[in-house]
Each structure stands twice: as structure tokens, then as C-alpha cells.
């Protein structure tokens, strides 16, 4: 799911939480919203490592182009590729932010934002891939992606 969609859903859900729970302050709303969208920074980090390029405009173009090409692949081929390593997408990060929330409540809003983002990704991915569910565990994805083809290699076939 694109960050713009995460932002829109984040505004809606964060607004709902803000009006429903008095402890969900305006500061909490903005931290939640930032966490909901900025978790996708791991895509940019993967781009930097893979392409050795810091240009964010090129990174965005690269991801949109590969996402478009991935959607054009038949479902059978799409199931055998991966786009990038999602180093912030997994229960390990959720657990870490949850534990840190006991030290500082800012991490609780980050936890909620990350959890909401991952829920949206899970819903999107199960409808887009049908039989595949990534982004649940970082460790699981690393092990699974070793068996898959990187999207650029698949496209060049």
C-alpha cells in the first residue's frame, strides 16, 4: 500500500482515536500519524543499500515503477518475487515499541501507528497476493526472501 493511502487512513483512524479517547492527545495524534506513514522509511533504506543512491525522488520513482511492473506480472510469477526487505515491518518492532512504551508514552503512540500500518498492509497484501502474507516477522521474511527472486531480476526475464 502506498504511503499516501497510509496517511489518509491514518488521519481518519487517528481522528477517530483522538475524539474517542481523551488520553489520545493532539501530540499523540501527530506521533501516531508520523509512525503510520514513516514506518515505510525502511523501503527507502533498502533502496539506498541496494542502489547506493540517496536521492529520495529516484527512490520513489523506482518503487512506483517496480510496483507497477509487479502488478503486471501474472499472479503465479508475482508469488515468487519480493520487492525489498522491510526492516521495520514485523512483530519484532511492534514488541520493541510496546516494551519501550512502558518507559515513555511516546512509544505507545508509535506502537499504535506501526500496528495500524501493519494491519493495513496485511489487508492489502492478502487481497493483492491471495496466498501470501509477508511483513509479519522480519526474521521470517529474511528467510523466505532467500528463496524468492528480487523483483528487478524477475522483470528482466
C-alpha positions in Angstrom: 0.0 0.0 0.0 1.3 3.4 -0.9 2.3 5.9 1.9 -0.4 8.3 0.7 -3.1 5.7 1.5 -1.5 5.1 4.9 -1.6 8.8 5.5 -5.3 9.1 4.6 -6.3 6.1 6.6 -4.1 7.3 9.5 -5.8 10.7 9.5 -9.2 9.0 9.7 -8.3 6.4 12.3 -6.2 8.8 14.3 -9.0 11.4 14.3 -11.4 8.7 15.5 -9.0 7.8 18.3 -8.5 11.4 19.2 -12.2 12.1 19.6 -12.9 8.8 21.3 -10.1 8.7 23.9 -9.2 11.8 25.9 -5.7 10.4 26.6 -5.0 10.4 22.8 -3.9 14.0 22.8 -3.1 16.1 19.7 0.6 15.4 20.2 -0.3 11.7 20.3 -2.3 12.0 17.1 0.7 13.5 15.3 3.1 10.9 16.6 0.6 8.2 15.6 0.3 9.7 12.1 4.0 10.1 11.7 4.6 6.4 12.8 1.8 5.2 10.5 3.5 6.7 7.4 7.2 6.9 8.3 7.5 3.2 9.0 7.8 2.9 5.2 11.2 4.6 5.6 12.6 1.1 5.6 11.8 0.9 1.8 14.0 4.0 1.3 16.7 2.4 3.4 16.6 -0.7 1.3 16.8 1.4 -1.9 19.9 3.2 -0.5 21.6 -0.1 0.3 20.6 -1.8 -3.0 21.2 1.1 -5.4 23.9 3.0 -3.5 21.9 6.2 -4.1 20.5 8.7 -1.6 18.2 10.6 -4.0 14.7 10.3 -2.5 13.0 11.3 -5.8 14.7 8.5 -7.6 13.8 6.1 -4.8 10.1 7.0 -5.1 10.2 6.7 -8.9 12.0 3.4 -8.6 9.5 1.9 -6.2 6.4 3.2 -8.1 7.8 1.7 -11.3 8.6 -1.6 -9.8 5.3 -1.8 -8.1 3.5 -1.1 -11.4 5.6 -3.8 -13.1 4.9 -6.2 -10.3 1.2 -5.7 -10.7 1.5 -6.5 -14.4 3.1 -9.9 -13.6 0.7 -12.9 -13.6 -0.2 -14.0 -10.0 1.9 -17.2 -10.3 5.1 -15.1 -11.0 4.1 -12.4 -8.5 4.1 -15.0 -5.8 7.8 -15.8 -6.4 9.2 -12.3 -6.1 10.0 -9.8 -3.4 10.3 -6.1 -3.6 12.5 -5.2 -0.7 13.4 -6.1 2.9 11.0 -4.5 5.3 13.2 -4.0 8.3 10.5 -2.1 10.3 7.6 -4.3 9.3 7.2 -7.1 11.8 6.1 -8.1 15.2 9.7 -7.8 16.5 9.5 -4.0 16.0 6.0 -4.0 17.5 7.2 -5.8 20.5 10.1 -3.4 20.9 7.9 -0.3 20.7 5.4 -1.8 23.1 8.1 -2.5 25.7 9.6 1.0 25.2 6.1 2.4 25.8 6.5 1.5 29.4 9.5 3.8 29.6 8.0 6.7 27.6 4.4 7.0 26.4 5.5 8.5 23.0 6.4 4.9 22.1 2.9 3.8 22.8 1.7 6.1 20.0 4.4 4.8 17.8 3.3 1.3 18.6 -0.3 2.1 17.7 0.8 3.7 14.5 3.1 0.8 13.5 0.4 -1.7 14.4 -2.2 0.2 12.3 0.2 0.4 9.4 0.9 -3.3 9.5 -2.8 -4.1 9.7 -3.4 -2.1 6.6 -0.5 -3.8 4.8 -1.9 -7.2 5.9 -5.3 -6.4 4.5 -3.8 -5.1 1.3 -1.4 -7.9 0.8 -3.9 -10.7 1.4 -6.2 -9.2 -1.3 -3.3 -8.5 -3.7 -1.3 -11.7 -3.4 -4.1 -14.1 -2.2 -1.9 -16.9 -0.8 1.0 -14.8 0.6 1.5 -12.8 3.7 4.8 -11.0 4.3 5.6 -8.3 6.8 4.6 -10.3 9.8 8.1 -11.1 11.0 11.3 -9.6 9.9 13.2 -12.9 10.6 10.6 -14.9 8.7 10.8 -12.5 5.7 14.6 -12.7 5.5 14.5 -16.5 5.5 11.6 -16.5 3.0 13.1 -13.9 0.6 16.3 -16.0 0.3 14.1 -18.5 -1.7 12.4 -15.8 -3.8 13.6 -13.7 -6.8 14.2 -10.0 -6.4 11.6 -8.0 -8.5 14.2 -6.4 -10.8 15.6 -9.9 -11.7 12.1 -11.2 -12.4 11.1 -8.2 -14.5 14.3 -8.5 -16.7 13.3 -12.1 -17.6 
